[in-house]
Amino acid sequence: MCAQDHTYSKNRTCRNAQRGASIVELAFITPALLLLLIGVIDMGRAYYLSIEVANAAFAGAQYGVSSQDTSLTDIQNAAKNDASDVPGISATATLGCECSNDAASAQSPCTTTPPTCSGNTLVQYVQVATTATYSPLFPWPELPTSFTLNGNAKLRLTE
């Protein structure tokens, strides 16, 4: 520490020494702060894409429920179009029917082998599953080089 002296030259030398120490401290902490910042950006990007993948599944199922005359391809395209900024997203749509109490279900076509619903009503549903692969910006130790992001939505048709 510099002594409190009123001599101009000693105060100036003291201030220069403190500035030098601050620069050295900044040089030591900057790489750690940059690494932390990159990690936050990378994980934020992964979180954003996982939300997009989940929302795309819901949008595809919503499209399938709202439009009675759509094919599975149309439903899958609706899901993919909802997440157009997610690279490599894929969607799989299925139609089916189930009992209103979820006791039994069958995949499409429900007209050939519908489940037996004793005392409950038979309802049709649209289910959409979406997947995408996320690769981090930088390889992180102890983490895989890519993650699979999944979304799933199942909506019932109302008669």
N, C-alpha and C positions, 0 to 999 in steps of 0.2 A: 504494500500500500504506500501511497505517496503521503508524505507528511504535509500538513496544512501550513504552508509557508506562503508568504505574500510576495515572494520574489517571482517576477514574471517568467524567467527562464526555467525555474524549477517547476512551476505549474504547467508550463508548456510541455516539458519533458514527461511529466506525469500523465498528462492527457494523451500524449502520443503512445505511451506504454499501454494505457487502458484500451485505446483503439486497436492496437496490435493484438491484444489479448482477445478482444471481441471478434476480430477477423479470424483468428485461429479457431475460436469456439464455433463460429459460423461454418468454417470449412469442415469441421468434424461432424456437425449435425446435419448439414445439407444432404449428403447421400441418404441418410436414414429418412429424412423428410420426403425426398423424392421417391424412394422405394415405397413408403407408406401411401403417398399420393397415387402412384401407379397402381398399387393394390386396390385402393378404394375405387378407382376408375374401372379397373378390370372386373371386380366383383359387382359393381353397379351395372355394368354392361350385361353381365350374365343374369342378374336379377331382372333387368328390363326385358331381355329376350325370353326369359321363362314366363313372365307375365303375358307377353305377346303370344306365345305358344298356347297358353291356357285360354286366353281370350279368343284365339282363332278357333279352338274347338267349340267354344260356346257359340260363336257367331255362325259356324257351320250348322250346328244343331238347331239354332234359332231359325236359320234359313230353311232347313228341312221341315220344321214344324209349321212355319208360316206359309209355305208354298206346297200345297198338296200334290201338285203334278210335277214334281222334280225327281230327277234320277239321282242315284248315288254319286255319279260323277259331278253333277251340278252342286251337290252338297259339299263334296270334297273341294271343288274349285272355289266355293264361297269361303270355306275355311282358309284355303291358301291365299286367296285375295285379301282377306282380312289382315294377314300377317305378311304382306308383300315385302316388308323390309327385313324379314328374317330369312337369311340365306339357307337354302336346302330344306325348307319345311316340307313335310309330307303329311297327308291326312288320309284317314280311313273312316268311311261312314258305313254304318249298319242300320238296318231297319228291323224291328222286331215287335213282339207283343208280350205282355205279361199281365199277371193278375194285379188288381189295384192294391193288394196288400203285399206285393213283392214275393208271394209264396212260390210262384212258378213263372218261368219265362221261356220263350222260344224265339229263335231268330227267324228272319223272313224266309220263306213266305209263311205267314201265320194262318193262311186259309187252309193249308194242307194238314198241319199238325198243331193246332192251337193248344195251349195248356188248359187243363181243367181247373176252373176257378169256382169252387163250391161257395156260393153265397157272395162272391165278389164279382166285379165287372172286369172284362177283358179290355185292356188299353194298349194302344200301339205307341211305340217310342222310336226316336231317332237318337243314335249314339254316334259321336264323332271323337276319334282319337287322333291327336296330332303329335308329331315328334320333330325335333331338330337337334343338330349337333352344335355345341358351342366349344370353340377352341380359344383359350385365353390368349391375350396379347403377348404375354411373355411366359416362358416355362417357369413354374413355381416349384420349389422343392417339396416333395411329399404329396404333390397333387397330380392327378392324371393329365395327360396332354389334351384331352377333350372330355366333355360331359354330354350326356343325352338329356335333353329337356323334353318333358312329356306334358301333354294336356289331354283332358278327357271331359266330355260333357254328355249328359243323357237327359233328354227332354221328352215328356209325354205329349202325345197329340190329344187335343180335346175334341170331342165329337160335337 
